[in-house]
């Protein structure tokens, strides 16, 4: 037996070395971030076999290979967006230059239409969020489109399921996309009950023996609801009980935005493009883009997507622009913080220039390694003047940024490299004084539940804690 194993080992070892070398050559040829490249080379060389498995599932960069395609030339209705601002109008608009720069950037990198005159309602209390969502869905007359990372088989999820079945029986067309991995505990009975009622339900990039595991790392993290093409939602809330009754981390504090008017067309376009990806069916009927009501509000919205299917990391670009062009303040909430270097540089540069930069993160975390990596960034940030606040008792899941009473960003993306590079994400860039002021006030209310970190105290934390944080940070490009 030992002789047989020895022969097999002599045959397989050169083959394994060849495969690892070819993978490393491939990584180098992609010209990725050097830190991330070195991290994967270390994993491949120091973890035999396991390193290859980890790279196959989590390390491959499929963006450059165009494995995912939004099929922009084939999907959706070729319509003239209502209440839209042209590039020329942006350039000459009487708005702050910082806002103008962000608008032009997002028009350039993602062709994000600038919609005017919508009705915008930030929702920061989950009970009110679900109350409003169920009210709007109950009032649907033509169609309901739903897309979530987590659709849970719990009380809130089943309440939504029953309501959707009821609407389908009223001849309302219902389409649902759920992420196959994010909703891993969704029962087959849950899904089949909706399909049996005439609801169109599709998982996003399923994985397993039947489907393969090649796209395990690329998940749909978007949260979207569109009702009759007239009302749209996006933000950070999933369909799960944790937002209402909490879990071991406490109650989940999150933010959604409810939109009526022209900007709903942007949310609708995201859903219908994703629907094409999961079902391969083009949705072109004009009824999905009804003429919006002009609410006469002096605001503008861009609905921005990013993911493996986009040429640029659009949301990351927009956030960096918003931070670096701020002149008064930047308030940020994120449940996870493992940022790329561009975000760190933007935060430090802005804080050092005298802008009030505040970063609010949850003290509790459901991922200890990520939490440790997060803490490794605090010293440098605080030294530059960034105020870091720990949200105590409950869990902060909100993903918002508000800048200078003029720009609010509400979306699904965490402030980490996974959201910016691997996940399918969506964010609303809202240029509106009322919305920005509302989110600023919500942030300041949340500060009452926070503990600010003190630089001198943080510098004196134990050597063991600092080493654990530094070790966790080594894996931050891979998290």
Secondary structure, DSSP 8 states (H G I E B T S, - for coil): -HHHHHHHHHHHHHHHHHHHHHHHHHHHHTT--HHHHHHHHHHHHHSTTHHHHHIIIII---TTTT-S---TTTSS-----TTEE-HHHHHHSSS-HHHHHHHHHHHHHH---EEES-EEEEE--HHHHHHHHHHHHHT-SSEEEEEES-B-SSHHHHHHHHHHHHHHHTT-EEEEEEETTTTTT--HHHHHHHHHTT-EEEEES--BTTTBSTTTT--B---EEEETTTEEEEES--BSGGGTT-BTTB-EE--EEEEESTTHHHHHHHHHHHHHHHH------GGGG--------S-EEEEEEESTTSSS-HHHHHHHHHHHT-SSEEEEE-S-EE--HHHHHHHHHHHHTT-EEEEEEESS-S-HHHHHHHHTTHHHHHHHT-EEEEE-SSEE---EEEETTTEEEEES--EEHHHHHTSBEEEEEEE-HHHHHHHHHHHHHHHTTEEE--HHHHHTS-HHHHHHHHHHHHTGGG-
